[in-house]
Amino acid sequence: MKFVHTLLASALTLTIGGAAQAAVSAADAAKLGTTLTLVGAEKAGNAAGTIPEFTGGLSVDTAPAGYKKGDSVRPDPFASDTPRLVITGKNVAEHKDMLTKTTQELLARFPGYRVDVYPTHRSVTLPKAYLDNTVKNATGAKNVGDGLALENALPGVPFPMPSTGNEVMWNHLLRYQGNTITTKYDSWNVDSAGAATLATTGEGTVEYPLSDPERINVPAAGEEVYYRIKLALTGPARRAGEALLVQDSVDPITQPRRAWQYLPGQRRVKLAPDICCDTPNPGSVGSSTYDDTFVFSGALDRFDWKLVGKKEMYIPYNSYKLTYEKETAKYVVPNYIEPDLTRWELHRVWVVEATLKPDARHIYHKRTFYVDEDSWVAVASDEYDARDQLFRGSFAFISPSWEVQASNPTTHMIYDLVAGTYNIAGVYGPYGGLKYIPKLSKAQWSPESLAGAGIR
């Protein structure tokens, strides 16, 4: 496995789970905006010319014709592209070093599965305030408490020049997604016989409080919430009326995840401490865990995180055709997501290996995460069981929302390679796309608000 070693990578102590990690030097930080982009990605393209130079990404000024300000459906800017490479089970051996283990397994199992590789577009762009803070974080932010918490991190990428796996995963957890997002969505399961079943329909709102323009220059501290999500379920009938609220803080040591649930049969809001970690997620009818959400979500406490390095890989990217498709049946097909609607590109990713701590419990013994260098989104993962056998694998489908300068990996999926099933969640195409709205009030984020949202 060939890795591209960048600044700091050659000097990594890869097994660090450690104490507080020092910020980089001012001399190293000066590379941000020169040889590195302002979020720490390599600005230059690759030697083969298959990854272009980063030139700023998409913006509202480069939006496709037909897009109107305020539209929640974003046209595909690259609809006219054609694949430059098609990978199947017949030629997978030539490309396996650039594919996740899950992708390799799907190609080996299913003759009809393929990976259509399109020209690479480095389309993600981020707001100026977020970029400015990222530069400051390079010399100011710290990873403390054995890598489990943050200190002095401004709203931005906390560690644009990471030296540990924990730092890369914090970059993912604090990735820029806008301030408040809302949509109606579906979650679909496809079983080993190829039958598709609706797992969940709901109204979902996600908020990233650190991205609030009113506190953009204030360092995150202590129990401050960096992520919260509220769901009001409308289907299927057996789950209609349920509601859920989850929030995570920048210091999960002193303030672990808090979650509340409203069940219409009980007619009360109650604390839900099990909505975390490897608890089976009822939103996918148990085909994923709570920390599989968005490829990875939650605290880092159950694993030791090893930064392996950076490498070029084929990953789903610029997935507008899939994420805005109105007819779910077109891509929820037996065995795998329809290849005709799945766009793959060659990008550089950070590779992080997570190994279960000896005294911790989790259904996954080892996990490998692939984190996009331009957006810090965990775009894929491979999960292994206690026998070190490949168990599951997940993907996030980035389709940047250029008008708000957010990467948007809301639609995500997971394959269960043992059961032969898969789940795709955050399916908003049938419901008019994804909306960015003003932040909700404090009362709207209170546990008490769930009772009103969860009425049948």
C-alpha positions as CSV (number, residue, x, y, z in Angstrom):
1,M,0.0,0.0,0.0
2,K,1.6,3.2,-1.2
3,F,1.1,6.4,0.9
4,V,1.9,10.0,0.0
5,H,4.0,11.4,2.9
6,T,3.3,15.0,3.5
7,L,4.5,17.6,6.0
8,L,4.8,15.9,9.4
9,A,3.9,12.5,8.1
10,S,7.5,11.3,8.0
11,A,7.9,12.3,11.6
12,L,4.7,10.8,12.9
13,T,4.5,8.7,16.1
14,L,1.6,6.8,14.6
15,T,0.5,5.1,17.8
16,I,-0.1,8.4,19.6
17,G,-3.4,8.4,21.4
18,G,-1.6,10.7,23.8
19,A,-1.7,13.6,26.1
20,A,-2.1,17.2,24.8
21,Q,-0.8,17.5,21.3
22,A,1.2,20.7,20.5
23,A,0.2,23.0,17.7
24,V,2.5,23.3,14.7
25,S,5.2,25.9,14.4
26,A,4.6,29.3,12.8
27,A,7.0,28.3,10.0
28,D,5.0,25.2,9.2
29,A,1.7,27.1,9.5
30,A,3.0,29.5,6.9
31,K,2.6,26.8,4.3
32,L,-1.2,27.2,4.6
33,G,-2.3,29.2,1.6
34,T,1.0,28.5,-0.3
35,T,1.9,24.9,-0.9
36,L,-1.1,23.8,1.1
37,T,-4.6,25.1,0.8
38,L,-6.0,27.0,3.8
39,V,-7.5,23.8,5.1
40,G,-4.3,21.9,4.8
41,A,-4.8,20.0,1.6
42,E,-2.0,19.7,-1.0
43,K,-2.7,22.6,-3.4
44,A,-0.9,21.0,-6.4
45,G,-2.3,18.3,-8.5
46,N,-0.6,14.9,-8.7
47,A,2.2,14.0,-11.1
48,A,-0.1,11.9,-13.3
49,G,-2.4,14.9,-13.9
50,T,-5.4,12.9,-12.7
51,I,-5.8,15.1,-9.6
52,P,-5.9,18.8,-10.6
53,E,-4.6,21.7,-8.7
54,F,-7.0,23.2,-6.2
55,T,-8.2,26.6,-7.7
56,G,-10.9,27.6,-5.3
57,G,-13.7,25.1,-5.7
58,L,-17.3,25.8,-6.8
59,S,-19.1,29.0,-5.9
60,V,-22.5,30.5,-6.6
61,D,-20.8,32.3,-9.4
62,T,-19.9,29.0,-11.1
63,A,-23.2,27.3,-10.5
64,P,-24.8,25.5,-13.5
65,A,-27.2,27.4,-15.6
66,G,-30.8,27.1,-14.3
67,Y,-29.9,27.4,-10.7
68,K,-31.9,30.1,-8.8
69,K,-30.8,31.5,-5.5
70,G,-32.6,29.8,-2.7
71,D,-33.3,26.5,-4.6
72,S,-32.9,23.4,-2.5
73,V,-32.2,21.2,-5.5
74,R,-28.7,21.9,-6.9
75,P,-28.1,20.9,-10.6
76,D,-25.2,18.7,-11.4
77,P,-22.3,21.0,-12.5
78,F,-20.5,18.0,-14.1
79,A,-23.5,16.3,-15.9
80,S,-21.7,16.3,-19.2
81,D,-18.6,14.4,-17.9
82,T,-18.1,10.8,-19.1
83,P,-16.1,8.1,-17.2
84,R,-12.3,8.0,-17.9
85,L,-12.0,4.6,-16.4
86,V,-14.4,1.7,-15.5
87,I,-13.3,-0.8,-12.9
88,T,-15.0,-4.2,-12.7
89,G,-14.2,-7.6,-11.1
90,K,-12.1,-8.3,-14.2
91,N,-9.6,-5.5,-13.7
92,V,-9.9,-4.8,-10.0
93,A,-6.4,-6.2,-9.3
94,E,-4.9,-3.4,-11.3
95,H,-6.6,-0.8,-9.1
96,K,-7.1,-2.4,-5.7
97,D,-4.5,-0.1,-3.9
98,M,-6.8,2.8,-4.7
99,L,-10.0,1.2,-3.5
100,T,-11.4,0.5,-0.1
101,K,-11.6,-3.1,1.0
102,T,-15.4,-2.9,0.9
103,T,-15.3,-1.7,-2.7
104,Q,-12.9,-4.6,-3.6
105,E,-15.2,-7.1,-2.0
106,L,-18.3,-5.8,-3.9
107,L,-16.4,-6.0,-7.2
108,A,-15.3,-9.6,-6.4
109,R,-18.8,-10.7,-5.4
110,F,-21.0,-9.2,-8.0
111,P,-20.3,-9.4,-11.7
112,G,-22.7,-6.5,-12.4
113,Y,-21.0,-4.1,-9.9
114,R,-18.6,-1.5,-11.3
115,V,-16.8,1.7,-10.4
116,D,-17.2,4.4,-13.0
117,V,-14.3,6.8,-12.5
118,Y,-14.9,10.3,-13.7
119,P,-12.5,13.3,-14.1
120,T,-11.6,14.7,-10.7
121,H,-13.1,18.1,-9.7
122,R,-11.9,19.6,-6.4
123,S,-15.2,21.3,-6.0
124,V,-15.4,21.9,-2.2
125,T,-15.0,25.5,-1.0
126,L,-15.5,26.9,2.5
127,P,-16.4,30.3,3.9
128,K,-13.6,32.9,4.4
129,A,-14.2,33.2,8.2
130,Y,-13.9,29.4,8.6
131,L,-10.6,29.4,6.5
132,D,-9.2,32.4,8.5
133,N,-9.9,30.5,11.7
134,T,-8.3,27.4,10.4
135,V,-5.0,29.2,9.9
136,K,-5.2,30.4,13.5
137,N,-6.0,26.9,14.7
138,A,-2.8,25.6,13.2
139,T,-0.8,27.2,15.9
140,G,-3.4,27.5,18.6
141,A,-5.8,24.5,18.8
142,K,-4.8,21.6,21.0
143,N,-6.1,18.0,21.3
144,V,-6.3,17.2,25.0
145,G,-7.5,14.4,27.3
146,D,-5.8,11.6,25.4
147,G,-7.0,13.1,22.2
148,L,-10.7,12.9,23.2
149,A,-11.3,16.7,23.6
150,L,-10.4,20.1,22.2
151,E,-8.9,23.2,23.6
152,N,-8.7,26.7,22.1
153,A,-10.2,25.6,18.8
154,L,-11.8,28.4,16.8
155,P,-14.7,27.4,14.4
156,G,-12.7,26.1,11.5
157,V,-10.6,23.0,10.8
158,P,-9.0,22.4,14.2
159,F,-5.9,20.6,12.9
160,P,-5.1,21.5,9.3
161,M,-1.7,19.8,9.6
162,P,-2.6,16.8,11.7
163,S,0.0,14.5,13.4
164,T,-2.3,12.0,15.0
165,G,-5.4,9.9,14.0
166,N,-7.4,11.7,16.7
167,E,-6.7,15.1,15.1
168,V,-7.9,13.8,11.7
169,M,-11.1,12.5,13.2
170,W,-11.7,15.8,15.1
171,N,-11.3,17.5,11.7
172,H,-14.1,15.2,10.4
173,L,-16.3,15.8,13.4
174,L,-16.0,19.6,13.0
175,R,-16.2,19.6,9.2
176,Y,-18.1,22.7,7.8
177,Q,-21.7,21.9,6.9
178,G,-23.3,25.3,7.2
179,N,-25.1,26.3,10.4
180,T,-28.5,24.8,10.3
181,I,-29.8,22.2,7.7
182,T,-33.2,20.7,7.4
183,T,-34.9,18.2,5.1
184,K,-37.4,15.4,4.9
185,Y,-35.6,12.2,4.3
186,D,-35.9,8.4,3.9
187,S,-33.7,5.6,5.1
188,W,-33.9,2.4,3.0
189,N,-32.8,-1.2,3.6
190,V,-32.2,-3.7,0.9
191,D,-32.0,-7.4,2.1
192,S,-30.0,-10.3,0.8
193,A,-32.8,-11.3,-1.6
194,G,-32.8,-7.8,-3.1
195,A,-36.0,-6.5,-1.6
196,A,-36.1,-2.8,-0.6
197,T,-37.9,-1.8,2.5
198,L,-38.5,1.7,3.9
199,A,-36.7,1.8,7.3
200,T,-37.6,5.4,8.3
201,T,-39.1,8.6,7.0
202,G,-38.7,11.7,8.9
203,E,-38.1,15.4,9.2
204,G,-34.5,16.0,10.2
205,T,-32.7,19.2,11.4
206,V,-29.0,19.3,12.0
207,E,-27.2,22.2,13.5
208,Y,-23.5,23.0,14.0
209,P,-23.6,25.7,16.6
210,L,-19.9,26.6,16.2
211,S,-20.6,27.8,12.7
212,D,-23.0,30.4,14.0
213,P,-21.7,33.8,12.6
214,E,-22.5,35.4,15.9
215,R,-19.8,33.3,17.7
216,I,-17.4,32.5,14.8
217,N,-14.4,34.2,16.5
218,V,-15.0,32.5,19.9
219,P,-12.9,29.4,20.7
220,A,-14.9,26.3,21.5
221,A,-14.7,25.4,25.2
222,G,-15.7,22.7,27.6
223,E,-19.3,21.5,27.4
224,E,-20.1,23.6,24.4
225,V,-22.2,21.7,21.8
226,Y,-20.6,21.4,18.3
227,Y,-23.3,19.1,16.8
228,R,-26.9,18.5,17.4
229,I,-29.7,16.7,15.5
230,K,-33.4,16.5,15.9
231,L,-35.6,14.0,14.1
232,A,-39.4,13.8,14.0
233,L,-40.4,10.4,12.4
234,T,-43.4,10.2,10.1
235,G,-43.0,6.6,8.8
236,P,-43.3,3.8,8.6
237,A,-46.6,3.6,10.5
238,R,-45.1,1.6,13.4
239,R,-42.6,4.5,14.1
240,A,-44.7,7.5,13.2
241,G,-44.7,10.0,16.0
242,E,-41.4,9.2,17.5
243,A,-38.9,12.0,18.0
244,L,-35.2,12.1,18.9
245,L,-32.7,14.8,20.0
246,V,-28.9,14.2,20.2
247,Q,-26.1,16.6,21.0
248,D,-22.3,16.3,21.3
249,S,-19.8,18.6,23.0
250,V,-16.2,19.5,22.3
251,D,-15.3,17.9,25.7
252,P,-17.0,14.5,25.8
253,I,-15.0,13.6,28.9
254,T,-16.8,16.0,31.1
255,Q,-19.9,16.2,29.1
256,P,-20.7,12.9,27.2
257,R,-23.3,12.7,24.4
258,R,-26.8,13.8,25.6
259,A,-29.8,12.2,23.9
260,W,-33.6,12.3,24.5
261,Q,-36.4,10.3,22.9
262,Y,-40.1,10.8,22.6
263,L,-42.2,7.6,22.2
264,P,-45.9,8.3,21.5
265,G,-47.0,5.1,23.4
266,Q,-45.4,6.5,26.6
267,R,-46.3,10.1,25.8
268,R,-43.2,11.5,27.5
269,V,-39.7,12.6,26.7
270,K,-37.0,10.5,28.4
271,L,-33.3,10.4,28.5
272,A,-31.8,7.9,26.1
273,P,-28.2,7.2,27.2
274,D,-27.8,4.2,24.8
275,I,-28.1,6.3,21.6
276,C,-24.4,6.1,21.0
277,C,-21.5,4.0,20.0
278,D,-22.4,0.4,18.8
279,T,-26.0,0.4,19.8
280,P,-28.0,-0.8,16.7
281,N,-29.6,2.2,15.0
282,P,-33.4,1.7,14.7
283,G,-33.3,4.3,11.9
284,S,-31.7,1.7,9.7
285,V,-33.5,-1.2,11.4
286,G,-30.3,-2.2,13.1
287,S,-28.2,-2.5,9.9
288,S,-25.8,0.2,11.3
289,T,-24.7,1.5,14.6
290,Y,-25.3,5.0,16.0
291,D,-21.6,5.8,15.4
292,D,-21.9,4.7,11.8
293,T,-24.0,7.8,11.2
294,F,-22.3,10.0,8.5
295,V,-19.6,7.3,8.4
296,F,-18.5,8.3,11.9
297,S,-20.3,10.2,14.6
298,G,-19.7,10.6,18.4
299,A,-16.9,10.3,20.8
300,L,-13.4,8.8,20.1
301,D,-13.1,7.0,23.5
302,R,-13.5,3.4,22.6
303,F,-10.7,3.1,20.0
304,D,-7.0,3.9,19.6
305,W,-6.6,6.0,16.5
306,K,-3.5,5.6,14.3
307,L,-2.7,8.0,11.5
308,V,-1.4,5.8,8.7
309,G,-0.8,8.6,6.2
310,K,-2.3,10.0,3.0
311,K,-2.9,8.3,-0.3
312,E,-4.7,8.6,-3.6
313,M,-8.0,6.7,-3.8
314,Y,-11.2,6.3,-5.8
315,I,-14.1,7.6,-3.7
316,P,-17.6,8.7,-4.3
317,Y,-17.5,12.5,-5.1
318,N,-19.7,15.2,-6.7
319,S,-22.6,12.8,-6.3
320,Y,-25.4,15.1,-7.5
321,K,-26.9,12.5,-9.8
322,L,-27.5,10.2,-6.9
323,T,-28.4,12.6,-4.1
324,Y,-30.9,14.6,-6.0
325,E,-32.6,11.7,-7.8
326,K,-36.3,11.9,-7.2
327,E,-37.1,8.2,-7.8
328,T,-35.5,6.1,-5.1
329,A,-36.2,2.9,-7.0
330,K,-33.7,3.9,-9.7
331,Y,-30.8,3.3,-7.3
332,V,-32.0,1.1,-4.5
333,V,-31.5,-2.1,-6.4
334,P,-30.4,-5.6,-5.3
335,N,-26.9,-6.1,-3.8
336,Y,-25.5,-2.6,-4.3
337,I,-26.4,1.0,-5.2
338,E,-27.0,1.4,-8.9
339,P,-23.6,2.0,-10.6
340,D,-25.2,4.2,-13.3
341,L,-26.0,6.8,-10.6
342,T,-22.7,6.6,-8.6
343,R,-19.9,8.9,-9.6
344,W,-16.3,8.0,-8.4
345,E,-13.3,10.3,-8.6
346,L,-9.6,10.1,-7.7
347,H,-8.8,12.2,-4.6
348,R,-6.2,12.3,-1.8
349,V,-7.5,11.0,1.5
350,W,-6.1,10.7,5.0
351,V,-6.1,7.1,6.2
352,V,-6.8,6.5,9.9
353,E,-6.9,3.0,11.6
354,A,-9.0,2.6,14.7
355,T,-8.3,-0.4,17.0
356,L,-10.6,-1.3,19.9
357,K,-9.1,-0.6,23.2
358,P,-8.5,-3.7,25.4
359,D,-10.9,-2.6,28.0
360,A,-13.6,-1.3,25.7
361,R,-16.6,-2.9,24.1
362,H,-17.8,-2.5,20.5
363,I,-19.0,-4.8,17.7
364,Y,-16.2,-3.6,15.5
365,H,-12.7,-4.7,16.5
366,K,-10.9,-2.5,13.9
367,R,-12.0,0.2,11.6
368,T,-10.3,2.1,8.7
369,F,-11.5,5.6,7.8
370,Y,-10.7,7.5,4.6
371,V,-11.0,11.3,5.1
372,D,-11.0,13.7,2.1
373,E,-8.2,16.2,2.2
374,D,-10.3,19.1,0.8
375,S,-13.4,18.9,3.0
376,W,-12.2,16.8,6.0
377,V,-15.3,14.6,5.4
378,A,-14.9,10.9,6.2
379,V,-16.0,9.6,2.8
380,A,-15.6,5.9,3.4
381,S,-14.7,3.2,6.0
382,D,-14.1,-0.5,6.4
383,E,-15.2,-2.2,9.6
384,Y,-13.8,-5.5,10.9
385,D,-15.2,-8.0,13.5
386,A,-13.4,-9.7,16.4
387,R,-11.9,-12.2,14.0
388,D,-10.5,-9.4,11.9
389,Q,-12.8,-10.3,9.1
390,L,-14.3,-7.6,6.9
391,F,-17.8,-7.0,8.4
392,R,-19.2,-3.7,7.0
393,G,-18.2,-0.8,4.9
394,S,-19.7,2.7,4.5
395,F,-19.6,5.6,2.1
396,A,-20.7,9.3,2.2
397,F,-21.8,10.9,-1.0
398,I,-20.5,14.5,-1.2
399,S,-22.4,16.9,-3.4
400,P,-21.3,20.4,-2.5
401,S,-23.8,23.1,-1.8
402,W,-21.9,25.8,-3.5
403,E,-24.1,28.7,-2.5
404,V,-23.4,28.2,1.2
405,Q,-19.9,26.8,0.6
406,A,-20.6,23.5,2.3
407,S,-19.5,20.0,1.2
408,N,-22.8,18.3,2.0
409,P,-22.2,14.6,2.6
410,T,-25.7,14.1,4.1
411,T,-26.6,11.0,2.0
412,H,-24.6,8.1,3.3
413,M,-24.8,4.3,3.3
414,I,-23.4,1.1,4.8
415,Y,-23.0,-2.4,3.4
416,D,-23.2,-5.4,5.7
417,L,-21.0,-7.9,3.9
418,V,-21.8,-10.7,6.3
419,A,-25.6,-10.5,6.0
420,G,-25.5,-9.4,2.4
421,T,-27.6,-6.3,3.0
422,Y,-27.2,-2.5,2.8
423,N,-28.8,0.7,4.1
424,I,-28.8,4.1,2.5
425,A,-29.8,7.0,4.8
426,G,-30.4,10.8,4.3
427,V,-32.2,10.2,1.1
428,Y,-33.7,13.7,0.4
429,G,-34.0,13.7,-3.4
430,P,-37.7,12.7,-3.4
431,Y,-38.5,15.6,-1.0
432,G,-37.1,18.6,-2.8
433,G,-33.5,18.6,-1.7
434,L,-31.7,20.0,1.2
435,K,-32.4,23.4,2.8
436,Y,-30.2,25.8,4.8
437,I,-32.3,27.8,7.3
438,P,-31.8,30.3,10.1
439,K,-30.7,28.7,13.4
440,L,-33.4,27.4,15.6
441,S,-34.2,29.0,19.0
442,K,-33.0,27.6,22.3
443,A,-36.5,26.4,23.0
444,Q,-36.6,24.5,19.7
445,W,-33.6,22.6,20.8
446,S,-34.9,21.8,24.3
447,P,-35.9,18.2,25.1
448,E,-39.4,19.4,25.8
449,S,-39.8,20.4,22.1
450,L,-39.8,16.7,21.2
451,A,-43.3,16.1,22.6
452,G,-44.8,18.6,20.2
453,A,-42.8,17.5,17.2
454,G,-43.7,13.8,17.9
455,I,-47.4,14.0,17.9
456,R,-49.0,11.5,15.5
